[in-house]
Amino acid sequence: MSLLTGLGLTQVQKAWGSNFQVNPVRVSLSGKVSNQVLTVRNDSNETLRFQLKTYTWSQDAKGEMQLTATEDIVAFPGLFSLNPGEKRSVRVGTLVPVGAVEKTYRIFVEELTPPTTPKNKNEIRILTKLGIPVFLQPSQPVVDSKIENVNINNSHLYFNLKNTGNTHFVAQKVRVQGLDGTGKSVFDRQRDGWYILAGVSQPYDLKIPAQECSKTQTLVLEVKTNNKFFAERREMPKNACTASK
């Protein structure tokens, strides 16, 4: 994943589709809390139809979302309609026991084709689908992380942010600074982060322009998660701004 691209995470309490909203934006379940209520509200001036689908949620070696249909998480009702301005409570729950590692899911609230046909036959209707994360917390949550596999070659910085705990965290800010011999900043790049699930090693990379790379003697990698801040300093290796042979 490029340091300068990816999905941002906003700290909001509601999620909006084109014509509806869902509240809250995430569901946390545990051994003591087996279900939670979502509220779906129709903000349009027409009747909307919805269906809910649930998936297990994992991340691949690139940190990309992987989804598999599941029955571990149940949402009721799974199919319903809302009149303009109407809202509906949806109960989300599970009978799956908690484990040593957090279990992660996604529930999608999908807008279906409206019951009435558009007056204009040439009208194109864009349907919205919102994904809400669902976390089944472990019996003893441990949140921890570290920077690993730092490599600099051909003016390109690579590193991984690994979740070494048993529950997810959010990499709220990932920052890389290049300093010259006097400690003056040569470049400063940062991005908003995303969820990193338990056991996942999220890759990052940054292309450093040749002129900035040649002036850089020290790299500072900073990570701010939702529960800690940590930084590492690395001296720029010789020939880091040229391709390895």
C-alpha positions in Angstrom: 0.0 0.0 0.0 1.5 3.4 -0.9 2.0 5.7 2.0 0.2 8.4 0.1 -2.9 6.4 -0.9 -5.5 4.3 0.8 -8.7 4.6 2.7 -9.0 7.3 5.3 -10.8 6.7 8.5 -13.0 9.5 9.9 -14.2 9.5 13.5 -17.9 9.8 13.0 -20.9 8.2 14.6 -23.0 7.8 11.5 -22.5 6.4 8.0 -24.2 8.0 5.1 -25.4 6.5 1.8 -26.8 8.6 -1.0 -30.3 8.3 0.4 -29.9 6.8 3.9 -27.8 6.7 7.0 -26.8 4.0 9.5 -25.9 4.5 13.1 -23.6 3.5 14.7 -20.7 2.9 12.3 -19.2 -0.1 14.1 -20.5 -3.0 16.2 -18.5 -4.4 19.2 -19.6 -7.8 20.6 -18.1 -9.8 23.4 -18.7 -12.6 25.8 -21.0 -10.3 27.8 -22.6 -8.4 24.9 -23.9 -10.8 22.2 -26.0 -8.3 20.2 -26.3 -4.7 19.4 -28.9 -2.5 17.5 -28.2 -0.6 14.3 -30.6 2.1 13.2 -31.2 2.6 9.4 -33.0 5.8 8.4 -34.4 6.7 5.0 -33.5 10.3 4.2 -34.9 10.4 0.7 -38.4 11.4 -0.5 -39.3 7.9 -1.7 -39.7 4.4 -0.4 -36.4 2.5 -0.2 -35.8 -1.3 0.1 -32.8 -2.9 1.9 -31.1 -6.2 2.4 -28.4 -7.0 4.9 -25.5 -9.5 4.3 -22.8 -10.6 6.6 -19.2 -11.6 5.9 -16.1 -12.7 7.7 -13.5 -10.0 7.3 -9.7 -10.6 6.9 -6.8 -8.8 5.2 -4.3 -10.2 2.7 -0.6 -9.7 2.5 -1.2 -6.2 0.9 -3.6 -5.2 3.6 -6.6 -5.5 1.2 -10.0 -6.5 2.5 -11.0 -10.1 2.0 -14.7 -11.1 2.5 -16.4 -14.5 2.8 -20.1 -15.0 3.4 -20.8 -16.2 6.9 -23.6 -17.2 9.3 -21.6 -16.4 12.4 -23.2 -13.0 12.5 -27.0 -12.6 12.2 -28.9 -9.4 11.3 -32.7 -9.2 11.7 -34.6 -8.2 9.8 -32.5 -9.1 6.8 -34.9 -7.6 4.3 -37.1 -4.5 4.8 -38.5 -1.3 3.3 -38.6 2.2 4.7 -40.9 5.0 3.8 -39.6 8.6 3.4 -38.2 9.8 6.8 -38.8 6.4 8.4 -36.2 4.5 10.4 -35.9 0.9 11.5 -33.9 -0.9 14.2 -31.9 -3.9 13.1 -30.5 -6.3 15.7 -27.0 -7.7 15.0 -25.8 -10.6 17.1 -23.9 -13.8 17.3 -24.0 -17.2 19.0 -20.3 -17.9 18.2 -18.2 -18.1 21.3 -15.3 -15.6 21.8 -11.8 -16.9 21.3 -8.2 -16.1 22.1 -8.1 -13.8 19.0 -10.6 -11.2 18.0 -13.0 -12.4 15.2 -13.8 -9.7 12.6 -16.8 -9.4 10.3 -18.5 -6.9 8.0 -22.3 -6.4 7.7 -23.4 -4.7 4.5 -26.6 -2.6 4.3 -27.5 -2.7 0.6 -30.0 -0.5 -1.1 -32.2 -2.5 -3.5 -34.0 -1.5 -6.7 -37.0 0.6 -5.7 -40.4 -0.9 -5.9 -41.6 1.7 -8.4 -40.1 2.2 -11.8 -38.7 5.7 -12.6 -40.9 8.1 -14.5 -38.0 8.8 -16.9 -37.1 5.5 -18.6 -33.6 6.8 -19.3 -32.9 7.5 -15.7 -29.9 5.6 -14.2 -30.3 4.7 -10.5 -27.1 4.3 -8.5 -27.7 2.0 -5.5 -25.6 2.4 -2.3 -24.0 -0.3 -0.1 -22.5 0.6 3.3 -20.2 -1.8 5.1 -20.2 -1.7 9.0 -17.4 -3.5 10.8 -18.4 -6.0 13.5 -15.8 -7.1 16.1 -16.2 -10.1 18.4 -13.7 -9.2 21.1 -11.4 -11.9 22.6 -11.7 -12.9 26.3 -8.4 -11.0 27.1 -7.7 -8.2 24.6 -4.1 -7.3 24.0 -3.3 -4.4 21.7 0.3 -4.1 20.5 2.2 -3.3 17.3 5.6 -2.7 15.8 7.5 -1.5 12.7 9.4 -4.2 10.9 11.1 -5.1 7.7 12.4 -1.6 7.0 14.3 -1.6 3.6 15.6 1.3 1.5 16.7 0.8 -2.0 16.7 2.7 -5.3 15.2 5.8 -3.5 12.3 3.7 -2.3 11.4 3.0 1.4 9.5 -0.1 2.4 8.3 -1.1 5.8 5.6 -3.0 7.6 3.4 -2.1 10.5 2.5 -5.3 12.2 -0.3 -6.0 14.6 1.3 -8.2 17.3 -1.7 -8.2 19.6 -4.9 -10.3 19.5 -7.3 -7.5 18.6 -7.6 -4.8 15.9 -6.2 -1.3 16.1 -6.4 1.8 13.9 -3.3 3.3 12.4 -4.6 6.8 12.7 -1.5 8.5 11.3 1.7 7.1 9.6 4.4 9.6 9.0 7.9 9.5 7.4 10.5 12.3 7.7 13.9 12.6 6.1 16.5 14.6 8.0 19.8 16.0 6.7 23.1 16.0 8.7 22.0 19.0 10.7 18.7 17.5 11.7 16.8 19.8 9.2 13.7 18.3 7.5 14.3 17.3 3.9 10.9 15.8 3.3 7.8 15.0 5.4 5.1 12.6 4.2 2.1 11.3 6.1 -1.2 9.6 5.6 -4.3 8.6 7.5 -4.4 5.0 8.3 -6.9 2.2 8.5 -7.8 -0.9 10.5 -5.1 -3.4 11.0 -6.5 -6.7 12.2 -4.9 -9.1 14.6 -1.7 -10.8 13.2 -1.7 -8.7 10.0 1.5 -7.1 8.8 0.4 -4.0 6.8 2.9 -3.0 4.1 3.8 0.6 3.3 6.1 2.1 0.6 7.3 5.6 -0.3 9.1 6.7 -3.4 11.6 9.4 -2.3 12.6 11.9 -5.1 16.3 11.6 -6.0 17.2 15.1 -4.9 15.6 14.6 -1.5 17.0 11.1 -1.1 20.6 12.3 -1.7 20.2 14.9 1.1 18.7 12.5 3.6 20.9 11.0 6.3 18.3 9.9 8.8 14.8 8.6 8.4 12.2 9.0 11.2 9.2 6.7 11.0 6.3 7.7 13.3 3.0 5.8 13.9 0.0 7.0 15.9 -2.6 4.4 16.6 -5.8 4.7 18.6 -3.9 3.6 21.8 -0.2 4.5 21.4 2.4 6.5 19.6 5.9 5.2 18.7 8.7 6.2 16.4 11.9 4.7 15.0 15.0 6.4 13.6 17.1 4.7 10.9 20.3 5.9 9.3 20.2 6.1 5.6 22.3 3.2 4.2 25.0 3.9 1.6 23.8 3.6 -2.0 20.2 3.8 -0.8 19.4 6.3 -3.6 20.7 3.9 -6.3 19.4 0.6 -7.5 21.0 -2.5 -6.0 22.8 -4.8 -8.4 
